[in-house]
Amino acid sequence: MRFAEILDQYHAIGLLRSALRTGRVHHAYLFTGPSGTGRRETAWAFAQALQCERYAEDACGGCLPCQKSERRVHPDIRWIEPLEGRQGIGIDQIRELRQEAAYGPYEGNYRVYIVTPAERLLPEAQHALLKLLEEPPPRTVFLLVAESPHALLPTVVSRTQVVRFNLVPAADIERALRVQFEVPPARARVLAALCAGRSALAARWAQDPDALADRDRVVGWLGRVEQGGLLAALEAAESLAQDRDRLQELLDIALLWYRDVLVERHAGDDRLVVNLDRREEIRRLAARLPPEAIHRRLEAIERAKAELRRNVQPRLALEAMFLQFQLHPASTAPSV
C-alpha cells in the first residue's frame, strides 16, 4: 500500500509526507474520521514508507522491505486487532506489545504498531498503552485508527498527533477514479455516488469487477417489483431482508435509482444521472412512472430507512415500503 493509491485525502497525507521528508516522525498518531475514508489504508502506507529503503515521501513499492510490508509479513510492522472470538483489544495484547517494543526494530527503520479499531481498546488496555505513549521506546511508532477520538481516554489522545480524514465530494472522487484508476466515466460516476464520500471504499471498488453487484441486485429486484405486482414485492422484501446489516446501504442504492428516474422525468440531462451505465432502463421507467409515483417511492424508501433505525423488523419495513409502490403503480404504456 502506498500513498499514491489513496484517493483525495491530501491534507492527511501531506502531514505524513512532511514527517517523512523532514525526518520528524512523531512517536504516535491517531487517524480519525468516518469508515471508508482511508484511515486504515493510510496507516498501512505510512508504516510501509517508514520501512522503505529509499525512505522518501512515499514507499517505493519495489525494495524488499516494501514487498514484505505489502504482503504484511514485515517483522517490524504489527497489526494489533481484536483476537478471534473477542469483542475488544485486551490488556494482554498491550503487555505483549510492550515487551516487544523494548527490544527495538528487528530489521527495519522503526517498529510500527497499527492499532485498529482503536475504539475497541478495553479501558485497562488503554491505561497500559498510555504508559507506552508517555515513555515511548526509541524508533517505535504507534498508529491508532479510530472513527472518533471521543472513544479513547483524553490522556491517550493528548499524546498522539491527530490526523483527520474527511468525506470527499462525489465529483472529486469521480475525477480521481477516472484519472488515477482509469475507470470508465459511467462506472466512475456510479461508484463515486454509491461510496457516499468514502474515498478509500471507492478506490477498492475501482479494482473490483464485482463492485456494482449490490447495485445490480437491488435494481433487479426493483424492476421485478415494478413489473410483477404484489407477489414480486413480497419476494423482494424477503430476499433483501436477509441482508439485515447492510439494508441501509441497499436502500440508499434504491434512493439513487429513483432519484435518477426523477431527474430523467424532469430534466433528461446525462450530467445529472448517477447510474449512467443503465440509462436506457432509467428512460423506460421514467416514461412509465408519473412524477407523483416517483415521489411516493422515494418517500416510502426514506420511511423504511427510518423504521429500520427504530429497529422495526426488516421484512415488515420492506413489505410496507413495497406496498406503497403497489398503491402507485407504473403505467403499462409510456406516459405522454
N, C-alpha and C positions, 0 to 999 in steps of 0.2 A: 504494500500500500504506500502510495506517495501523495504528497500534497497536490501534485498535478492532476490526480484522479478525483479530487474533491470539488464539488460544484459550489461556487458563489459564496463561500464563507471567507471573504477577502480580509476582513478585519481580524478574525481569529487567527487565520493562517499567517497574516502579516506579523502579528506579535511573535509567533513561534519562529518564523523565518528570521526575524530580527535577533532573537535569542541565539539561534544557530550561527548567524553571521558574526555577531559580536563575541560569542563565547560566554555570554551572561545568562546561563541557563539556571532558572530558579529550581530549588530542590523539590517543589511541589506545585502542581497545577490542579485547578478544579474546572473541568469543562462542563458548562451548564447550558441548558436550552431544551426545546422540545425534541422528542424522539424523532429520528429520521433526518435530523439536520446535519449529521456528520460528526457528532461528538466522538463516538467510538472509533470511527474511521480515522479521524484526525489524531486521536491518541496513538493509534497504531502507526500512522505515518510519522508522527513525531518520534516515537520510540525507534522506528527504523532509521530515521535520519540521524538520530543520536549515535547509532552504531555504525553508520556508513563510513567506509574507509576514506572517502573523499570529504565527508563532513562539511558540506556546503549548505545552501539554504533549503535543500531537499535531498532526499535519498537518491542515489544514482540508479538504484534498481538492478545493477549488474554485478557489484562486488559480492564476495562470499558472505559477509555479514548481512547485506541486503537480501540475498537469496534465503538465508536462514530466517531472517525476520519475516519475509513474505510467507514462508511455509510454517511460521510460528514454532520453529524449533531452535531459535537462538537462546542459548543458556542464560543470557543476561536480560531477557525480556520475559517477565512473568505476568500472567493474567490472573488476577485474584477475583474469583466469581463465587457465587453460592455453590456449594458442593451438591452433588446429585441427592435429591431427597430432602434438602434443607431449604428453608424459606429465606434465610439470611446468611451473611458472611460473619462467621463466628470468631471469637477471641482466639481460638486455637490456630486459625489461619493467620492471624496477625502475629501471634507469637512465633510461628514458623517463619514468617516473613522477616521478623526482627532478627532472628538467628542467622538467616541467610545474608541479610544486608550487612551484618557486622563484618563479613569477610571481603566486601568489595566486589567489583566486577570479576567474572571468571575469565573472559577473553575479550570483552568489548570495552568501549569507552566509558560506559555507565552501566549500573544496574538500574533497570527500569521496571517499575511495578504499576500495572494498569488495573485499577480497582473499579469494577463495573458490575452492576449498577451500584454506585457508592451509597445511594439511599437505602440499600439493603444491608449496610453495616449495622450489626446489632450494637446497642449502646455501649456494652463493655468492650466491644471490638473498636469502637470509635475512640474510647478513652485510651486503649492500648496504642492505637495508631497515633494519637495526639502526642504521646511521648516520643515517638519516632520523628514526627514533624517538628517538635521543639528542639531536638538534638539529632538532626539528620546525619547518617553516616556519610562520609565523603564519597563523591562520584555516584550518588544514588538519586534517582528522580522518581517521584510519586505522581501518577496521573490518575486523578479521581474523576469519574464520569457520572454525572447525575442530572436529572431533569431540572432540579431546583436546589439552591444551597440551603433552603429552609429545612430540608430533611436531615441536615447534618448539624452537629454541635457548632455553635458560633465560634468556639475556640479552634475547631478544626478548620473552618472556613478562613479564619483570620490568618492562618499560617500557610495559606495557599495563594497562588496568583490566579484569580478568577478569569477564565476565558469564556466569553458568552457566544453562543450560537443562536442565530435567528432564523425564523421562517423567511423564505425568499419569494418575491413576487413571481407569479406564474410566467410572465413574459420573460423574465431574466433566466428562469430555468429552461424554458423552451429554447431560447437563444443559445444557452450553454450546451444543451443536448445536441443541437444541430451543429455547432462549431466544434465542440470538444469530442463528442462521440459520433459525429456524422450520422445522427439519427434522421431519417426522412421527415420532412416538415409535418405531415399529417400525424405521424406517430408521436413526434416530439410534442405537438400541441396537446394530444390526449394525455400523455404521461405527465406533462407539466401541470395540467389541471387536476388530474387524479391524485397526485402526490401531496396536494394541499400545502405547498410551501416547503415540504421536506426534501431538500435538495439531495441529500445522500440517498434517500429512497429512490428518487428519480434516476440517479446515477446507476443504482443497482438494477432498476428496471430496464435501463437503456441497454444493458448487456444480457438481458434475459428474454429469449424469444417468446416465452410464455407469460410475459408481464401483463398482457392485456386479457389473460384468460378469465379473470374475475369480471372485467367489463363485459366480455363477450357472453359469459354465462348469465349475468343479470339482464343484459339486453335481450338475450334469447328468451328468458322467462317472460319479460315484459311483452315481447312480441306474441308469445303464445297466449298470454292473458288478453291482449287486445283482440286476438282472433278467436279464442276458444271459449270465452264466456266463463261462467261460474266454476265449472269443473276444473278448467285450466288455472283459475285463480286459487282454488284450494290446493291444487298440486304445487303451484309456485310457492305458496305460503309454507307448505310442509317442507319443501326442498330447501328454501332459503333459511328457515328457522333452525335447520341443523347446524348452521354456521353462527351460533349464538354470539360467540366472542367477537365476530367480525361484522355483525349486522349493520352497525353504524356506517362502516366503510361501504358496504354493499348498497345501503340506501343512499349514500352520497353519490354513488355511481348512477343510481336511478334518477336522482335530482338533476344531475348534469345532463342526462339523456333527455328528460322532458324540458329542461331549460333550453337545450338545442332545438327541440321541436318548436318551442315558443318563439325562439329567435327566427327560425325559418318561416314560421307563420307570419310574423310581423315585419321582418327585415329582409330575409333571404340573402344575407351577406356572409360569404365564406370566412371573412376575417373575424366574425363573432362566434362561429361554430367551433365547439371543442372537439367533438367526435367527427372530425373532418374525414376520416377514413371510411365512415359509414354514412356519408352524406346522402346517398340515394334512398336509404331506408328512412332517414330523417325526413326527407322531402315527401315520401309516400305517406308517412304517418301524419305529417303536418297537414297534408291535403285532406285527411280523413277526420282530424280532430278539430272541432271548433275551439276558439280561444278559451271559452269558459270551461270546457272539458280538460284542457291542458292545465289551467289554473287549479281545478279541483284535484287533479293528480298530484300536483306539486304540494298542495295543502295537505293531502292525505299522507304523503311521504313524510312531510315535516311532523305531522301529528304522530305518526308511527315512531319516528325517532324520539319524540318527547316521551311517549309512553314507555319505550324501552329504557329510557333514562330513569323512569319511575319503577322499573323492574316489573312491568307488565309481562306476562308470559309471551315469548316471541311469536309463537304461532297465532295466538289470538290477535296480537297487534297487527301482524301481516294480513290475516284474514280480513280484519276490519278495513285495512288500507285498500286491499284489492276489491272489497265490496263497494267502496266509493268509486272505483274505476267502473264497476258494472252499472252504477247509478247514472253515469255519464259516459255511455258507450261511444266508440268511434262509429262514424257513419260507414255504410258499406260502399258508398260511392264517394269520389273526391268532392270536397266542398267547392262551391263556386265563389 
